[in-house]
Amino acid sequence: MRSPSKSGHTDSSRGGSVMRLLAGSTAALALAIGAGPVLAQETPVDIETGQNELFSSRVLTTGLSNPWAMVWGPDEMIWVTERTSGEVTRVDPATGNQQLALTLEDVYTGPQHEGLLGLALHPEFMQGTGNDYVYIAYTINNGTAEDPDPAAQIVRYSWDSSLQQMIEPTEVITGLPAWNDHNAGRVVIGPDMHLYYSIGEQGANFGRNIRRPNLAQALPTQEEVDSENWRTYSGKILRLNLDGSIPEDNPEIDGVRSHIYSYGHRNPQGIAFGPDGTLYETEHGPSSDDELNIITPGGNYGWPNVAGYIDDSAYLYANWSEAPEDVDTNADPIPDSVPQFPESEFEPEMVAPLATYFTVEDDFPFGEQCGYICNPTIAPSSVLYYEAGENGIQEWDNSVLIPTLKHGVLYVQKLSEDGQSADGLPEAWFNTQNRYRDVLVGPSGRDVFIATDAFGSAAQLYGDELRTSVLHNPGAILKFTYGEEGSTLSMGEGDDAAGAQDAAAGGNAGEEWEDPATGGSDETADAAAVEESVEAFASAGLPKFSVNCASCHGQAGGGGAGPALAGNDNLADAEHVANAIVNGFGYMPAFGSQLSDDDIAHIATFIRNTWGNDFGIVTPDQVAAER
């Protein structure tokens, strides 16, 4: 192992043991659990609601910059990675007090999937054996801000108990694939004392990366392994020795032994072991067919040729990386010149999922209800096996817990007695207007902690719309305690819930969700009214910008993966702005197939009249002219 050229460091300006005191009780008023319908929008199957009244609930802590992974430490603290700040933070599970353990110097944070990701503690951590090691995974940038060249790496830190800090970084493995989407990044140490690491396919053949080749089915040559060229590790789950080398008992796939343990994955954000050594995995599907899998050595899980089961239902692999350059990526139906492959034509042996969330027929109205939020996926962000024992949550015994980004619920999927298959449909628990990123259960088996994203879109719990960018508990850890019957907070009905909703949204929350330009309707106002409605259009564009654009251009328009919009004179050309959003521009993907004319007009007007810009309205008619 080698020492990294740029090591992480402690923010000395805050002192060696920095306490960010955020008492949970001060944030508790913003948590309201839905007790009505499970989800704001309909799912293609009926999902039962769990008995939320069996738990008390509160906001444990806030102010986290997109927490990604949580691990329970032997110090009885919750260890958390904060993706966008590059910080490892220890959180007191009783008070919510925060102690900073590490601030990375070389972390690269782009849109929504780069930054500090997974974390694992050595099984002998703080046990007096000298193995006081913390393993973290994060992305770095080998290029420039204008031309990024991201890569991922796993680095081992030592824990200094006197300083209460992570020190002495040592690279475990570097040069792993990374990009601006679907990096996955979960790190787990298995019962076999090996590191397991999940890597997504970096969004290849999809959205802004639609022309990038998808390598989820690609396997390395012996020459690539010998030269430590890990380019084919996209869309894989890796198994490594603790020093980063290739285990001798790893599967040999197509005659080559590498770090690859399984392949054919899309975005495997969840990996966790059961008590018998079963490795469970959850991964994001495209517009349907999120998956729950059991990972087997050398297993092929089908992506991008198969989504969910091999059933030819609502999915066809179109390989845009081999399509002619002049083909319109927004064309519907897909032109014949784009290579296309039905699932039933996939010939390799494939491991089928235990369950999908959810498989639908070809005629499902994808994108027509409220965009991708209403598509039949739940966006599973993690997974955790749960066994109740004598004193735990009996309703959850022998199940896997799956936090969801889109629905703001914790899915509890019961398993068969042997844990090798799913037992019926899941139940949905703890419905709030948030994006759930990770779940952790304390040693008692009765305290459940859920980390939330700091921004993004989710199903709307209150109001008339189906999706929203207003999150009620952004960048927080929520705590649910079993056996303390009833909630200390509102359960989603009555004046208290409305008050919590308004407080979380910063005032009159209904105004955040209603479209000021159209009164919530999809109909466009007449031309005279539109010309007088710059402020209304810009207001309507704010949440839509947050959902679709802020990850690249920055919530304050300061730029990032995309150029800065604040004070940008190029926005003066209304036709240019509309055309760029509809058809894409350079590195920017096309949004014409995802957003309506009204949506794009609202976004365009918002960015042209915010952050010092004053360029007037863009009308839906102007957008339609660019299609």
C-alpha positions as CSV (number, residue, x, y, z in Angstrom):
1,M,0.0,0.0,0.0
2,R,1.1,3.5,-0.8
3,S,0.7,6.8,1.0
4,P,-1.6,9.2,-1.1
5,S,0.0,12.2,-2.7
6,K,-2.7,14.4,-1.1
7,S,-3.7,13.2,2.3
8,G,-6.9,14.2,4.1
9,H,-6.4,16.5,7.1
10,T,-8.3,17.8,10.1
11,D,-9.7,21.3,10.0
12,S,-7.4,22.8,12.5
13,S,-9.4,26.0,12.7
14,R,-12.0,24.1,14.5
15,G,-9.6,22.3,16.9
16,G,-8.7,18.7,17.3
17,S,-12.0,17.6,18.7
18,V,-14.7,19.9,17.2
19,M,-18.2,19.7,18.6
20,R,-21.1,20.9,16.5
21,L,-23.8,21.0,19.1
22,L,-27.1,20.5,17.5
23,A,-29.6,19.2,20.1
24,G,-32.2,16.9,18.5
25,S,-35.0,18.5,20.4
26,T,-34.5,21.9,18.6
27,A,-35.1,20.3,15.2
28,A,-37.9,17.9,16.2
29,L,-40.8,20.1,15.1
30,A,-40.0,19.6,11.5
31,L,-40.7,15.9,11.4
32,A,-44.2,14.8,10.5
33,I,-44.9,11.1,9.7
34,G,-47.6,10.4,7.1
35,A,-50.4,8.4,8.6
36,G,-52.7,8.6,5.6
37,P,-51.8,7.0,2.2
38,V,-48.4,5.3,2.1
39,L,-47.2,7.3,-0.9
40,A,-48.2,10.6,-2.4
41,Q,-48.6,9.1,-5.8
42,E,-49.9,5.7,-6.7
43,T,-47.6,2.7,-7.1
44,P,-48.5,-0.1,-9.6
45,V,-49.1,-2.4,-6.7
46,D,-50.8,-1.8,-3.4
47,I,-48.2,-1.5,-0.6
48,E,-49.4,-1.9,3.0
49,T,-48.5,0.8,5.6
50,G,-46.6,-0.2,8.7
51,Q,-47.8,0.6,12.2
52,N,-46.0,3.9,12.7
53,E,-47.7,4.3,16.0
54,L,-45.5,1.6,17.5
55,F,-42.6,4.1,17.3
56,S,-41.8,7.5,18.8
57,S,-39.9,9.7,16.4
58,R,-37.7,12.8,16.4
59,V,-35.0,14.6,14.4
60,L,-31.8,13.5,16.1
61,T,-29.5,16.0,14.3
62,T,-29.4,18.4,11.4
63,G,-26.9,20.4,9.3
64,L,-25.3,17.5,7.6
65,S,-24.0,18.0,4.1
66,N,-25.7,15.1,2.3
67,P,-25.0,12.2,4.7
68,W,-24.2,9.0,2.6
69,A,-23.2,6.2,4.9
70,M,-23.8,5.4,8.6
71,V,-22.0,2.8,10.8
72,W,-22.4,2.1,14.5
73,G,-19.1,2.3,16.2
74,P,-17.8,0.4,19.3
75,D,-17.6,3.9,20.9
76,E,-21.4,3.9,20.8
77,M,-21.4,6.7,18.3
78,I,-22.9,6.8,14.8
79,W,-20.1,7.3,12.2
80,V,-21.4,9.3,9.2
81,T,-19.8,10.3,5.9
82,E,-20.9,13.6,4.5
83,R,-20.7,13.4,0.7
84,T,-20.5,17.1,-0.3
85,S,-18.3,18.4,2.5
86,G,-15.9,15.4,2.6
87,E,-16.3,15.1,6.3
88,V,-16.5,12.0,8.6
89,T,-18.6,12.9,11.6
90,R,-19.4,11.1,14.8
91,V,-22.9,11.7,16.0
92,D,-24.1,10.9,19.6
93,P,-27.2,8.7,19.1
94,A,-28.9,10.1,22.3
95,T,-28.2,13.9,22.0
96,G,-27.4,14.4,18.3
97,N,-24.2,16.2,19.2
98,Q,-21.6,16.0,16.3
99,Q,-17.9,15.6,16.5
100,L,-15.8,16.0,13.4
101,A,-13.3,13.2,12.9
102,L,-11.9,14.0,9.4
103,T,-12.1,16.6,6.7
104,L,-10.8,15.4,3.3
105,E,-8.6,17.8,1.3
106,D,-8.6,16.0,-2.0
107,V,-12.2,14.9,-2.3
108,Y,-13.9,15.8,-5.6
109,T,-17.6,16.8,-5.3
110,G,-19.5,17.3,-8.5
111,P,-23.2,16.9,-9.2
112,Q,-25.0,14.3,-7.1
113,H,-23.0,11.1,-6.9
114,E,-19.4,12.2,-6.4
115,G,-17.8,13.0,-3.1
116,L,-17.2,11.1,0.1
117,L,-19.2,7.9,-0.1
118,G,-18.8,4.6,1.8
119,L,-17.3,3.9,5.2
120,A,-16.4,0.7,7.1
121,L,-14.8,0.1,10.5
122,H,-12.4,-2.8,10.9
123,P,-14.1,-5.6,12.9
124,E,-11.4,-5.3,15.6
125,F,-11.8,-1.5,15.7
126,M,-11.1,-0.2,19.3
127,Q,-10.6,-3.8,20.5
128,G,-7.0,-3.3,21.5
129,T,-5.5,-5.4,18.7
130,G,-3.9,-2.5,16.8
131,N,-6.5,-2.7,14.0
132,D,-8.0,0.7,14.7
133,Y,-8.7,1.3,11.0
134,V,-11.4,3.2,9.2
135,Y,-11.9,2.5,5.4
136,I,-13.5,5.2,3.3
137,A,-14.3,5.5,-0.4
138,Y,-14.4,8.8,-2.2
139,T,-13.9,10.5,-5.6
140,I,-11.0,12.7,-6.7
141,N,-10.4,14.7,-9.8
142,N,-7.4,14.0,-11.9
143,G,-8.4,16.7,-14.4
144,T,-9.3,20.3,-14.1
145,A,-12.5,22.1,-13.0
146,E,-13.3,22.8,-16.6
147,D,-12.4,19.3,-17.9
148,P,-12.9,16.9,-14.9
149,D,-11.4,13.4,-15.0
150,P,-12.8,11.8,-11.8
151,A,-11.7,8.5,-10.3
152,A,-12.6,6.7,-7.1
153,Q,-10.4,5.3,-4.4
154,I,-10.5,3.4,-1.1
155,V,-8.2,4.8,1.6
156,R,-7.5,3.4,5.1
157,Y,-7.1,5.7,8.0
158,S,-5.8,5.0,11.5
159,W,-7.8,6.2,14.5
160,D,-6.0,8.3,17.1
161,S,-7.9,8.0,20.3
162,S,-6.1,10.8,22.1
163,L,-6.8,13.3,19.3
164,Q,-10.2,11.8,18.5
165,Q,-9.2,12.1,14.8
166,M,-8.6,9.9,11.8
167,I,-4.9,10.1,10.8
168,E,-2.2,8.5,8.6
169,P,-4.1,7.8,5.3
170,T,-2.9,4.8,3.3
171,E,-4.2,4.1,-0.1
172,V,-5.9,0.7,-0.4
173,I,-6.8,0.9,-4.1
174,T,-6.8,3.9,-6.6
175,G,-7.9,4.5,-10.1
176,L,-11.3,3.0,-9.8
177,P,-13.9,4.2,-12.3
178,A,-16.0,7.2,-11.4
179,W,-18.0,9.8,-13.2
180,N,-20.8,12.3,-12.7
181,D,-23.5,9.7,-12.0
182,H,-24.2,6.3,-10.4
183,N,-20.9,5.8,-8.5
184,A,-22.7,3.7,-5.9
185,G,-19.7,3.6,-3.5
186,R,-20.8,1.3,-0.6
187,V,-18.0,-0.2,1.5
188,V,-18.6,-3.3,3.7
189,I,-16.2,-5.6,5.4
190,G,-17.6,-9.1,5.2
191,P,-17.5,-12.0,7.7
192,D,-14.7,-13.4,5.6
193,M,-12.6,-10.3,6.5
194,H,-12.6,-9.0,2.9
195,L,-13.6,-5.6,1.6
196,Y,-16.7,-5.4,-0.6
197,Y,-17.2,-2.3,-2.7
198,S,-20.0,-1.5,-5.1
199,I,-19.5,0.6,-8.3
200,G,-22.3,1.8,-10.6
201,E,-22.1,2.1,-14.3
202,Q,-21.6,5.8,-14.1
203,G,-25.0,6.5,-15.8
204,A,-23.7,5.3,-19.1
205,N,-26.2,5.1,-22.0
206,F,-28.6,7.3,-20.0
207,G,-29.4,11.0,-19.6
208,R,-26.4,13.3,-19.9
209,N,-24.2,10.3,-20.5
210,I,-26.3,8.7,-23.2
211,R,-23.4,8.4,-25.7
212,R,-21.0,6.8,-23.2
213,P,-20.4,3.0,-23.6
214,N,-22.0,0.9,-20.9
215,L,-19.3,-1.4,-19.4
216,A,-21.4,-3.3,-16.9
217,Q,-21.0,-6.5,-19.0
218,A,-17.4,-5.8,-19.9
219,L,-14.7,-7.9,-18.2
220,P,-11.0,-7.2,-17.8
221,T,-8.2,-9.0,-19.7
222,Q,-5.3,-10.5,-17.8
223,E,-3.1,-7.8,-19.3
224,E,-5.4,-5.1,-17.8
225,V,-5.4,-6.7,-14.4
226,D,-1.6,-7.0,-14.5
227,S,-1.2,-3.4,-15.3
228,E,-3.8,-2.3,-12.7
229,N,-6.1,-0.9,-15.3
230,W,-9.6,-1.1,-13.7
231,R,-11.6,0.6,-16.4
232,T,-14.0,-2.4,-16.7
233,Y,-14.9,-2.3,-13.0
234,S,-18.0,-0.1,-13.8
235,G,-21.3,-1.8,-12.9
236,K,-19.6,-4.3,-10.6
237,I,-19.3,-5.4,-7.0
238,L,-15.7,-5.9,-6.0
239,R,-14.1,-8.1,-3.4
240,L,-10.6,-7.1,-2.1
241,N,-8.2,-8.1,0.5
242,L,-7.9,-5.5,3.2
243,D,-4.6,-4.3,1.6
244,G,-6.4,-3.8,-1.8
245,S,-4.9,-6.9,-3.5
246,I,-6.9,-9.6,-5.3
247,P,-8.1,-12.5,-3.1
248,E,-6.8,-15.8,-4.4
249,D,-10.3,-17.3,-4.0
250,N,-12.1,-14.7,-6.0
251,P,-14.1,-16.1,-8.9
252,E,-12.4,-16.6,-12.2
253,I,-14.6,-15.1,-14.9
254,D,-13.9,-15.7,-18.5
255,G,-10.5,-17.1,-17.5
256,V,-9.4,-14.0,-15.5
257,R,-9.3,-13.5,-11.8
258,S,-9.7,-9.9,-10.7
259,H,-11.3,-7.9,-7.9
260,I,-14.7,-8.5,-9.7
261,Y,-17.1,-10.5,-7.5
262,S,-20.2,-9.9,-9.6
263,Y,-21.2,-7.9,-12.6
264,G,-24.0,-6.6,-14.8
265,H,-25.2,-4.0,-12.2
266,R,-26.7,-0.6,-12.8
267,N,-26.3,1.4,-9.6
268,P,-25.8,-0.9,-6.6
269,Q,-26.1,1.6,-3.8
270,G,-26.9,-1.0,-1.2
271,I,-24.8,-4.0,0.0
272,A,-25.1,-5.8,3.4
273,F,-24.5,-9.2,4.8
274,G,-27.0,-11.4,6.6
275,P,-26.0,-13.4,9.7
276,D,-25.3,-16.5,7.6
277,G,-23.0,-14.7,5.2
278,T,-25.6,-14.0,2.5
279,L,-24.8,-10.8,0.7
280,Y,-27.9,-8.8,-0.1
281,E,-27.8,-6.0,-2.7
282,T,-30.3,-3.3,-3.9
283,E,-29.8,-1.4,-7.1
284,H,-31.6,1.3,-9.1
285,G,-33.5,0.3,-12.2
286,P,-34.0,2.6,-15.2
287,S,-37.7,3.7,-15.1
288,S,-38.9,0.4,-13.6
289,D,-37.4,-2.7,-12.0
290,D,-35.4,-1.6,-9.0
291,E,-33.9,-4.8,-7.7
292,L,-33.3,-6.7,-4.5
293,N,-30.6,-9.4,-5.2
294,I,-28.5,-12.0,-3.4
295,I,-25.0,-11.7,-4.7
296,T,-23.3,-14.9,-5.8
297,P,-19.5,-15.2,-6.7
298,G,-19.1,-14.6,-10.4
299,G,-22.8,-13.9,-10.9
300,N,-24.1,-11.9,-13.9
301,Y,-27.1,-9.7,-13.1
302,G,-28.0,-8.7,-16.6
303,W,-27.6,-4.9,-16.9
304,P,-27.7,-3.2,-19.4
305,N,-29.4,-6.0,-21.4
306,V,-31.9,-6.8,-18.7
307,A,-33.8,-4.7,-16.1
308,G,-35.3,-6.9,-13.4
309,Y,-36.4,-10.2,-14.9
310,I,-36.0,-11.5,-18.4
311,D,-39.6,-10.7,-19.4
312,D,-39.5,-8.1,-22.2
313,S,-41.7,-5.9,-20.0
314,A,-41.3,-2.1,-20.4
315,Y,-37.6,-2.3,-21.1
316,L,-35.5,-2.5,-24.3
317,Y,-31.7,-2.0,-24.3
318,A,-30.9,0.6,-26.9
319,N,-27.1,1.0,-27.3
320,W,-26.7,4.7,-28.0
321,S,-23.0,4.5,-27.9
322,E,-23.1,2.7,-31.2
323,A,-25.8,4.8,-32.8
324,P,-25.0,7.2,-35.7
325,E,-23.9,10.6,-34.6
326,D,-26.8,12.4,-36.3
327,V,-29.5,10.4,-34.6
328,D,-31.8,12.5,-32.3
329,T,-31.5,11.1,-28.8
330,N,-35.0,12.5,-28.0
331,A,-36.6,10.6,-30.9
332,D,-39.7,8.6,-30.0
333,P,-39.9,5.8,-31.0
334,I,-36.2,5.0,-31.0
335,P,-34.9,5.0,-34.6
336,D,-34.1,1.6,-36.2
337,S,-30.5,2.8,-36.7
338,V,-29.9,2.6,-32.9
339,P,-28.9,-1.0,-32.0
340,Q,-31.7,-2.5,-29.9
341,F,-31.8,-5.7,-27.9
342,P,-34.9,-7.3,-26.2
343,E,-34.3,-8.9,-22.8
344,S,-35.2,-12.3,-24.2
345,E,-32.2,-12.2,-26.6
346,F,-29.8,-12.1,-23.6
347,E,-28.0,-15.4,-23.8
348,P,-25.5,-15.5,-20.8
349,E,-26.7,-17.2,-17.6
350,M,-28.2,-14.6,-15.4
351,V,-29.0,-14.4,-11.7
352,A,-32.6,-13.3,-11.3
353,P,-33.6,-10.8,-8.6
354,L,-35.4,-11.8,-5.4
355,A,-37.8,-8.9,-6.0
356,T,-38.3,-5.9,-8.3
357,Y,-39.9,-2.5,-7.4
358,F,-41.7,-2.6,-9.7
359,T,-42.2,-4.5,-13.0
360,V,-44.9,-3.1,-15.2
361,E,-46.3,-3.6,-18.7
362,D,-45.2,-1.8,-21.9
363,D,-48.1,0.6,-21.8
364,F,-47.2,2.2,-18.4
365,P,-47.3,6.0,-18.9
366,F,-43.7,6.7,-18.1
367,G,-43.0,10.3,-17.3
368,E,-46.5,11.4,-18.0
369,Q,-47.7,11.8,-14.4
370,C,-45.1,13.9,-12.7
371,G,-41.8,13.0,-14.4
372,Y,-39.5,10.3,-13.2
373,I,-40.7,10.6,-9.6
374,C,-43.9,8.9,-10.6
375,N,-42.3,6.1,-12.6
376,P,-42.5,2.7,-11.0
377,T,-39.2,2.8,-9.1
378,I,-38.6,3.5,-5.5
379,A,-34.8,4.5,-5.8
380,P,-33.4,2.1,-3.1
381,S,-30.4,3.9,-1.6
382,S,-29.2,1.2,0.8
383,V,-30.0,-2.1,2.4
384,L,-29.7,-3.6,5.9
385,Y,-30.6,-7.1,7.1
386,Y,-32.7,-7.1,10.3
387,E,-33.2,-9.9,12.9
388,A,-35.4,-9.0,15.8
389,G,-34.1,-11.4,18.5
390,E,-36.1,-11.5,21.7
391,N,-36.3,-7.7,22.3
392,G,-36.3,-6.2,18.9
393,I,-39.0,-5.1,16.4
394,Q,-41.0,-8.3,16.0
395,E,-42.9,-7.0,13.0
396,W,-39.6,-6.7,11.1
397,D,-38.0,-10.0,12.0
398,N,-36.0,-11.7,9.3
399,S,-36.3,-8.9,6.7
400,V,-34.2,-6.5,4.8
401,L,-34.7,-2.7,5.4
402,I,-34.6,-0.6,2.2
403,P,-34.6,3.2,2.5
404,T,-36.0,5.0,-0.6
405,L,-35.0,8.3,-2.2
406,K,-38.2,9.0,-4.2
407,H,-40.9,7.9,-1.7
408,G,-39.4,8.9,1.6
409,V,-40.3,5.6,3.2
410,L,-38.5,2.7,4.7
411,Y,-39.5,-0.5,2.9
412,V,-39.4,-3.6,5.1
413,Q,-39.1,-6.6,2.9
414,K,-39.8,-9.9,4.7
415,L,-37.7,-12.9,3.7
416,S,-38.3,-16.6,3.6
417,E,-37.2,-18.6,6.6
418,D,-33.8,-19.4,5.0
419,G,-33.4,-15.8,3.8
420,Q,-33.0,-16.8,0.2
421,S,-36.2,-15.4,-1.3
422,A,-38.6,-12.5,-0.8
423,D,-41.8,-13.3,1.1
424,G,-44.5,-11.3,-0.5
425,L,-44.6,-7.5,-1.0
426,P,-42.8,-5.1,1.3
427,E,-44.4,-2.8,3.9
428,A,-43.8,0.9,3.9
429,W,-42.9,2.6,7.2
430,F,-42.0,6.1,8.4
431,N,-43.4,8.1,5.4
432,T,-42.1,11.7,5.4
433,Q,-41.4,14.2,2.7
434,N,-37.7,13.5,2.5
435,R,-35.1,11.5,0.5
436,Y,-33.9,8.6,2.7
437,R,-30.2,7.8,2.0
438,D,-29.2,5.2,4.6
439,V,-30.6,3.2,7.5
440,L,-28.9,2.0,10.7
441,V,-30.3,0.1,13.7
442,G,-28.7,0.5,17.1
443,P,-27.4,-2.4,19.2
444,S,-30.7,-2.7,21.2
445,G,-32.5,-3.5,17.9
446,R,-35.2,-0.9,18.8
447,D,-33.6,2.4,17.7
448,V,-33.8,3.0,14.0
449,F,-31.8,5.9,12.4
450,I,-32.4,7.2,8.9
451,A,-30.1,9.7,7.1
452,T,-31.7,12.2,4.6
453,D,-30.3,14.0,1.6
454,A,-29.8,17.7,1.8
455,F,-31.5,18.4,-1.5
456,G,-33.3,16.7,-4.4
457,S,-36.8,15.8,-5.5
458,A,-39.2,13.4,-3.8
459,A,-42.9,12.5,-3.7
460,Q,-45.0,15.3,-2.2
461,L,-46.6,14.3,1.1
462,Y,-48.8,17.3,1.5
463,G,-50.5,19.5,-1.2
464,D,-51.9,18.8,-4.6
465,E,-48.8,18.1,-6.6
466,L,-47.1,14.7,-6.9
467,R,-43.5,15.7,-6.6
468,T,-41.6,18.4,-4.9
469,S,-38.1,19.7,-4.2
470,V,-39.1,20.9,-0.7
471,L,-37.6,18.4,1.7
472,H,-38.9,18.7,5.3
473,N,-35.7,17.5,7.0
474,P,-32.8,18.0,4.7
475,G,-29.3,16.8,5.7
476,A,-30.6,15.2,8.9
477,I,-30.7,11.9,10.9
478,L,-34.1,10.9,12.0
479,K,-34.6,8.6,15.0
480,F,-37.4,6.2,15.5
481,T,-37.7,4.2,18.8
482,Y,-39.8,1.0,19.0
483,G,-41.9,0.5,22.0
484,E,-42.4,4.1,22.9
485,E,-46.0,3.9,21.6
486,G,-47.2,7.0,19.7
487,S,-45.1,9.7,18.3
488,T,-43.6,12.8,20.1
489,L,-44.4,14.6,16.8
490,S,-47.3,15.0,14.5
491,M,-48.3,11.9,12.5
492,G,-49.3,13.8,9.4
493,E,-52.9,14.9,10.1
494,G,-54.5,18.0,11.4
495,D,-53.1,21.5,12.2
496,D,-49.9,20.2,13.8
497,A,-48.8,18.4,10.7
498,A,-49.6,21.5,8.6
499,G,-47.6,23.6,10.9
500,A,-44.6,21.3,10.7
501,Q,-44.9,21.3,7.0
502,D,-45.0,25.1,6.8
503,A,-42.1,25.4,9.2
504,A,-40.0,23.0,7.2
505,A,-40.7,24.8,4.0
506,G,-40.0,28.2,5.5
507,G,-43.4,29.7,5.8
508,N,-46.5,29.1,3.6
509,A,-45.6,25.7,2.2
510,G,-48.5,25.6,-0.1
511,E,-47.0,28.4,-2.1
512,E,-43.9,26.3,-2.7
513,W,-45.9,23.6,-4.4
514,E,-48.4,25.5,-6.4
515,D,-47.3,26.7,-9.8
516,P,-47.7,30.5,-9.5
517,A,-47.8,30.9,-13.2
518,T,-50.6,28.5,-13.9
519,G,-52.3,27.9,-10.6
520,G,-51.2,24.3,-10.6
521,S,-52.6,23.7,-14.0
522,D,-50.7,22.4,-17.1
523,E,-52.5,25.0,-19.2
524,T,-50.4,28.0,-20.4
525,A,-51.6,31.4,-19.6
526,D,-52.5,33.7,-22.5
527,A,-49.7,35.7,-24.1
528,A,-50.6,39.0,-22.4
529,A,-50.6,37.5,-19.0
530,V,-47.4,35.7,-19.6
531,E,-45.6,38.9,-20.6
532,E,-46.6,40.3,-17.2
533,S,-45.6,37.2,-15.2
534,V,-41.8,37.2,-15.1
535,E,-41.8,37.0,-11.3
536,A,-44.5,34.2,-11.4
537,F,-42.6,32.2,-14.0
538,A,-39.3,32.6,-12.1
539,S,-41.0,31.5,-8.9
540,A,-42.4,28.4,-10.6
541,G,-38.9,27.7,-12.0
542,L,-37.1,27.6,-8.7
543,P,-38.1,24.1,-7.5
544,K,-37.8,22.8,-11.0
545,F,-34.3,24.2,-11.3
546,S,-33.4,22.6,-8.0
547,V,-34.5,19.2,-9.1
548,N,-33.1,19.2,-12.7
549,C,-30.2,21.7,-12.8
550,A,-28.7,22.6,-9.4
551,S,-26.6,19.4,-9.2
552,C,-24.5,20.7,-12.1
553,H,-24.9,24.5,-12.0
554,G,-25.1,24.9,-8.2
555,Q,-28.1,25.9,-6.2
556,A,-26.9,29.5,-6.1
557,G,-25.9,29.4,-9.8
558,G,-22.2,29.4,-9.0
559,G,-21.4,26.5,-11.3
560,G,-19.7,23.2,-10.7
561,A,-19.9,20.4,-13.3
562,G,-21.7,23.0,-15.4
563,P,-20.9,26.6,-16.0
564,A,-21.9,29.4,-13.6
565,L,-25.2,31.0,-14.4
566,A,-24.9,33.9,-12.1
567,G,-24.0,37.0,-14.1
568,N,-23.8,35.0,-17.3
569,D,-24.5,37.3,-20.3
570,N,-25.1,34.3,-22.6
571,L,-28.5,34.0,-20.9
572,A,-29.6,37.2,-22.6
573,D,-30.4,35.1,-25.8
574,A,-33.8,33.5,-25.0
575,E,-33.7,31.2,-28.0
576,H,-30.2,30.0,-27.0
577,V,-31.3,29.2,-23.5
578,A,-34.5,27.4,-24.6
579,N,-32.6,25.4,-27.2
580,A,-29.8,24.4,-24.8
581,I,-32.4,23.0,-22.3
582,V,-34.4,21.2,-25.0
583,N,-31.6,19.8,-27.1
584,G,-28.6,19.9,-24.9
585,F,-25.4,21.9,-25.3
586,G,-21.9,20.4,-25.3
587,Y,-21.6,18.4,-22.1
588,M,-25.1,19.3,-21.0
589,P,-27.8,16.6,-21.7
590,A,-31.0,17.3,-23.5
591,F,-34.1,17.7,-21.3
592,G,-36.6,17.9,-24.1
593,S,-38.0,14.4,-23.6
594,Q,-38.2,14.8,-19.8
595,L,-39.7,18.3,-19.3
596,S,-42.8,20.0,-20.8
597,D,-42.7,23.4,-22.6
598,D,-44.1,25.0,-19.4
599,D,-41.4,23.4,-17.2
600,I,-38.6,24.6,-19.5
601,A,-40.1,28.0,-19.8
602,H,-40.2,28.3,-16.0
603,I,-36.6,27.1,-15.5
604,A,-35.3,29.4,-18.3
605,T,-37.1,32.4,-16.9
606,F,-35.8,31.6,-13.4
607,I,-32.1,31.5,-14.4
608,R,-32.5,34.6,-16.6
609,N,-33.8,36.6,-13.8
610,T,-31.9,35.4,-10.7
611,W,-28.4,36.0,-9.2
612,G,-28.1,39.5,-10.8
613,N,-29.5,38.4,-14.2
614,D,-32.3,40.5,-15.6
615,F,-33.2,39.2,-19.1
616,G,-37.0,38.8,-19.0
617,I,-39.3,35.9,-19.7
618,V,-39.1,32.8,-21.9
619,T,-42.5,31.7,-23.0
620,P,-43.7,28.1,-23.6
621,D,-44.2,29.1,-27.3
622,Q,-40.5,30.0,-27.5
623,V,-39.6,26.6,-26.0
624,A,-41.9,24.8,-28.4
625,A,-40.2,26.5,-31.4
626,E,-36.9,24.9,-30.4
627,R,-38.2,21.3,-30.5
